[in-house]
Amino acid sequence: MLACLFSGGKDSTLALHKVYETGKKTDLLITMKPENDFSYMFHKPNLEHTRLQAEALGIRQVFAETKGKKEEELKDLEKALIDNGVTELITGAVASRYQGDRVNAMCAKLGIKHLAPLWGIDPLKELNELANNFKVIITQVSAEGLDESFLGRVIDKEMIEKLLRIHEKYRINLLFEGGEAESFVLDAPLFSKKIEIKSASKILEGTVGRYVIQKAMLTDK
């Protein structure tokens, strides 16, 4: 059973595509639902709309609850992997030793093969691939230089140039590995249909800004 730890964001979606390019087809999407807004391991914004992505991908999806507490949340993922008979796991891990080391250790313990095709990828290479072949929007910001104007914006060439300037000034991680931002994929090469947002709102809470999708639907490409 080949599963993908799927948040609906840019990294897990791109990782799934990279594994597909090797000839492997994903059997299952596992989406963790943290109660905690700032889980160390899992993405939270707009998770309910990942159902549309799963439908567009034609891949079965399961949701697993977690309180999102540091270290304890890995036990919830471990249970989800065991309950679903996972033998290989795709993750969108890019550079976070915290996430990478813990998932590697967990997979080794369970005898699961961990596939992390984006590990060590050059940030600009990933951003350019996303801009050229995917439609990805920013759904949360929580770092210096990233204000509410970024919310709902597509990662395109213009956005990459802005991120590079902010990186130079504030040293943010270009792929948001430090939690600087979150993303959501509206279209991808393996999607049979694209996602169209019908209504959304921006919510600002202190230094955190969120783009909350209220209504979305699948439409023909």
Summary of the structure (lengths in Angstrom):
residues: 221
radius of gyration: 16.4
end to end distance: 30.0
largest distance: 45.9
contacts: 719
relative contact order: 0.17
helix: 34%
strand: 29%
